Amino acid sequence: MRLPRKFSMTQRAEFARSREHGKSRPGRYLVLSVLHQPDLDHFKTGFITTKKVGKAHQRNLLRRRFRAIIQNHGERIEPHYYIVTIARWRAKDASYQELERDWLKQAAKLGIIKPEERD
């Protein structure tokens, strides 16, 4: 499933509000920042990868990996949240599995992800 455009944060004010008024948790490879917004019908996500992370192809790869994590676990994410994922400088050396594990760990600590249902 491709992440629809309506789930993307596009305005600078959304990023700023999430960072200033929301909660954040640092991880080994990323910092996850969330803001609860009751009037939002679904979650909205955005990614920040600065030049400190690496060259353009490395930053693009990280954004693709973060987007894939959101796509794979999107049904478990609670609605009504702005979610900002900020890549740390060591993220470029991490595998997809390490990034996913770190993202899920921070999301669970922030309470934005539902527990996985077992059959």
Secondary structure, 3 states (H helix, E strand, C coil): CCCCHHHECCCHHHHHHHHHHCEEEECCCEEEEEEECCCCCCCEEEEECCCCCCCHHHHHHHHHHHHHHHHHHHHHECCCEEEEEEECHHHHHCCHHHHHHHHHHHHHHHCCECCCCCC
